[in-house]
């Protein structure tokens, strides 16, 4: 009901830190964080929860999970938060945590949601977040509100849902599935692939004339694409290939950076050696393509 949704939003607004938002203990494991996020994200997603403030609550839930699910960010969150609490301890008035301006992630709450419920994550790694803010306010001791929040959350989850209401909520999902199936049935195969794909007949290897980018086509390709049409198609091939190489290069750099940071955090020599030995093959290809483009 609308009253129930509004009550859930008020609970989030009363929370003082990210642990309270997710309703977990301060020593919660990664799996416990994931379970808590899944439950809350489904309840507060703007498409389902229309209560005032639900969007901000959804954002707070996403930011809480983004920070606490990353060991390094979580450690720094605890450390900087403790210092800030001491700075505000003598004011005689509790201050709610500012979820929206501090410790925010580079990824949006929608992107985090898509990781769990069928979307695409740009890096393939959820542990990629921005540097923590210096002015962070966090309370290391466990407040009574956390126990109340956990208990209320369990009670809310145990209440039976109305069947009709559940059907209405799932209706957008059914529509998306139906549209997806119809689109796939109507779609035609693309004229090329960047990789060998025997399932759609792309087994013949070719290279673009300009940058020598490899791609695959079917046996009827040369009959259809000639002259200007072939030139335009190969421009598209090169554009797609460069985007693929750029994305892969970015992933390689991020993986190397993550390994290096973890090695420093845990003082692990094995991780350090692995990070140093990790080759950036796609980045090298990208540099080569840029050189060819300039030379051309």
C-alpha positions in Angstrom: 0.0 0.0 0.0 1.0 3.7 -0.3 1.1 4.0 3.5 3.4 1.0 3.7 5.7 2.5 1.0 5.9 5.8 2.8 6.7 4.1 6.1 9.6 2.3 4.4 10.9 5.6 3.0 10.8 7.2 6.5 12.8 4.3 7.9 15.6 5.0 5.4 15.6 8.7 6.2 16.0 8.0 9.9 19.1 5.9 9.3 22.4 7.4 10.4 24.8 5.3 8.3 25.1 2.8 5.5 24.9 -0.2 7.8 21.6 1.0 9.1 20.3 1.6 5.6 21.0 -2.0 4.6 19.9 -3.3 8.0 23.0 -5.3 8.6 25.6 -5.7 11.4 28.9 -3.9 11.1 30.7 -7.2 10.5 28.3 -8.3 7.8 29.7 -10.6 5.1 29.6 -9.9 1.4 26.7 -12.3 0.9 24.7 -10.7 3.7 25.2 -7.3 2.0 24.0 -8.7 -1.3 20.9 -10.3 0.2 20.1 -7.0 2.0 20.6 -5.0 -1.1 18.4 -7.3 -3.2 15.5 -7.0 -0.8 15.7 -3.3 -0.4 16.4 -2.4 -4.1 13.2 -4.3 -5.2 11.1 -2.4 -2.6 12.5 1.1 -3.3 13.0 1.0 -7.1 11.2 4.1 -8.6 9.2 1.9 -11.0 7.6 0.1 -8.0 7.7 2.6 -5.1 5.9 5.8 -5.9 6.1 7.2 -2.3 7.6 10.7 -1.9 11.3 10.4 -1.2 11.5 6.8 -2.7 14.0 7.8 -5.4 16.4 9.3 -2.8 16.0 6.3 -0.6 16.8 4.0 -3.6 19.9 6.1 -4.3 21.0 5.9 -0.6 20.6 2.1 -0.7 22.7 1.9 -3.9 25.5 4.1 -2.4 25.5 2.1 0.8 26.0 -1.2 -1.0 28.5 0.3 -3.4 30.8 1.5 -0.5 30.3 -1.4 1.9 30.8 -4.2 -0.8 34.3 -2.9 -1.6 36.8 -3.9 1.1 39.0 -0.9 0.6 36.2 1.7 0.5 34.6 0.1 3.5 37.8 0.2 5.5 38.3 3.9 4.7 34.6 4.6 5.4 35.1 3.2 8.9 38.3 5.1 9.4 37.3 8.5 8.3 33.8 8.2 9.8 35.3 7.6 13.2 37.4 10.7 13.1 34.4 12.8 12.0 32.2 11.5 14.8 34.7 12.7 17.4 34.6 16.1 15.8 30.8 16.3 16.3 30.5 14.5 19.6 30.3 17.6 21.7 27.5 19.3 19.9 24.7 17.6 21.9 22.7 16.8 18.9 22.8 13.7 16.7 23.3 14.3 13.0 21.9 12.1 10.3 24.3 10.8 7.8 24.5 12.7 4.5 24.2 9.8 2.1 23.9 11.8 -1.0 27.0 14.0 -1.0 29.6 11.8 0.6 31.1 8.4 -0.2 29.2 8.3 -3.5 30.1 5.7 -6.2 31.0 6.4 -9.8 28.3 4.0 -10.9 24.6 5.1 -10.5 22.0 3.3 -8.4 20.4 2.1 -11.6 23.6 0.5 -12.8 24.1 -1.3 -9.5 20.4 -2.5 -9.7 21.1 -3.8 -13.3 24.0 -5.9 -12.0 21.6 -7.9 -9.8 18.5 -7.9 -12.0 19.6 -8.5 -15.6 21.4 -5.3 -16.8 25.0 -4.8 -17.9 27.8 -3.5 -15.8 30.3 -1.4 -17.8 33.4 -2.9 -16.2 32.4 -6.4 -15.3 33.6 -5.6 -11.7 31.4 -4.1 -9.1 34.3 -2.9 -6.9 35.0 0.3 -8.7 34.2 3.5 -6.9 35.3 7.1 -6.5 37.7 8.3 -3.7 36.0 8.8 -0.4 35.1 12.3 0.6 37.1 13.9 3.5 34.0 15.4 5.2 32.4 12.2 6.2 30.1 11.7 9.2 29.7 8.2 10.4 28.9 6.6 13.8 30.9 3.5 14.7 28.9 2.3 17.6 25.7 0.4 17.0 22.6 2.4 17.7 19.3 1.1 18.9 17.8 2.3 15.6 19.6 -0.5 13.8 18.0 -3.2 15.9 14.6 -1.6 15.4 15.2 -1.3 11.6 16.2 -5.0 11.3 13.2 -6.2 13.2 10.7 -3.9 11.3 12.3 -5.1 8.0 11.8 -8.7 8.9 8.2 -8.1 9.9 7.5 -6.2 6.6 9.0 -9.1 4.6 6.9 -11.7 6.3 3.6 -10.0 5.5 1.7 -11.8 2.7 1.3 -9.9 -0.5 -1.9 -9.4 -2.3 -2.0 -11.6 -5.5 -3.5 -8.9 -7.7 -1.0 -6.3 -6.5 1.9 -8.7 -7.2 0.5 -9.4 -10.7 0.3 -5.6 -11.4 3.9 -5.1 -10.2 5.2 -7.9 -12.5 3.2 -6.7 -15.5 6.1 -4.5 -16.8 8.4 -7.5 -16.7 6.1 -9.6 -18.8 5.7 -6.8 -21.3 9.5 -6.5 -21.6 9.9 -10.2 -22.1 7.2 -10.3 -24.8 8.7 -7.3 -26.7 12.2 -8.9 -26.5 11.0 -12.1 -28.0 9.1 -10.4 -30.8 12.1 -8.2 -31.6 14.4 -11.3 -31.8 12.0 -13.0 -34.1 11.8 -10.0 -36.4 15.5 -9.1 -36.3 17.8 -10.0 -39.2 21.4 -11.1 -38.9 24.0 -8.3 -39.1 26.2 -8.2 -42.2 29.4 -8.7 -40.2 30.8 -9.8 -36.9 34.0 -8.8 -35.2 34.4 -12.5 -34.2 33.9 -15.9 -35.8 30.3 -16.9 -35.5 29.3 -20.0 -37.3 25.8 -19.9 -35.9 24.9 -17.0 -38.2 27.2 -17.9 -41.0 30.0 -15.4 -40.3 32.9 -17.7 -41.1 34.8 -15.9 -43.8 37.6 -13.6 -42.6 38.2 -10.2 -44.1 40.1 -7.0 -43.2 39.2 -3.4 -43.6 41.2 -1.5 -46.2 42.1 1.5 -44.0 43.1 0.1 -40.6 43.3 -3.7 -41.4 40.7 -4.5 -38.8 39.7 -8.2 -39.0 36.0 -9.1 -39.3 33.9 -12.0 -40.4 31.1 -12.2 -43.0 28.9 -14.9 -44.7 29.4 -16.3 -48.2 27.0 -13.8 -49.9 28.7 -10.7 -48.5 30.8 -9.9 -51.6 27.7 -10.0 -53.8 25.9 -7.4 -51.7 28.6 -5.1 -50.5 30.8 -3.4 -53.2 32.2 0.0 -53.9 30.8 2.8 -51.7 28.6 0.5 -49.7 31.6 -1.6 -48.8 33.6 1.5 -47.8 30.8 2.7 -45.5 30.4 -0.7 -44.0 34.1 -1.0 -43.2 34.0 2.5 -41.5 31.3 1.0 -39.3 33.4 -2.1 -38.7 36.4 0.0 -37.7 34.3 2.2 -35.4 32.8 -0.9 -33.6 36.3 -2.4 -33.3 37.8 0.7 -31.8 35.0 1.0 -29.3 35.5 -2.7 -28.3 39.3 -2.2 -28.0 38.8 1.0 -25.9 36.4 -0.8 -23.5 38.7 -3.8 -23.2 41.7 -1.5 -22.5 39.8 0.3 -19.8 38.9 -3.0 -18.2 42.5 -4.1 -18.3 43.7 -0.9 -16.6 41.0 -1.1 -14.0 41.9 -4.7 -13.2 45.5 -3.8 -12.9 44.7 -0.9 -10.7 42.4 -3.0 -8.5 45.0 -5.7 -8.0 47.6 -3.1 -7.1 45.3 -1.4 -4.6 44.4 -4.7 -3.0 48.1 -5.7 -2.8 48.8 -2.4 -1.0 45.8 -2.8 1.3 46.6 -6.3 2.4 50.4 -6.1 1.9 50.2 -9.1 -0.4 53.4 -9.6 -2.4 51.7 -12.2 -4.6 49.0 -9.8 -5.7 51.6 -7.1 -6.2 53.6 -9.4 -8.6 50.4 -10.4 -10.4 49.4 -6.7 -10.9 52.9 -5.8 -12.2 52.9 -8.8 -14.6 49.4 -8.1 -16.0 49.7 -7.2 -19.7 47.6 -4.5 -21.2 47.2 -6.2 -24.6 44.1 -4.3 -25.8 45.7 -1.0 -24.7 48.7 -1.9 -26.9 46.4 -2.6 -29.8 44.6 0.7 -29.3 47.9 2.6 -29.4 48.8 0.8 -32.6 45.4 1.7 -34.2 45.9 5.3 -33.2 49.3 5.3 -34.8 47.9 3.9 -38.0 45.1 6.4 -38.0 47.5 9.3 -37.7 49.8 7.9 -40.3 46.9 7.5 -42.7 
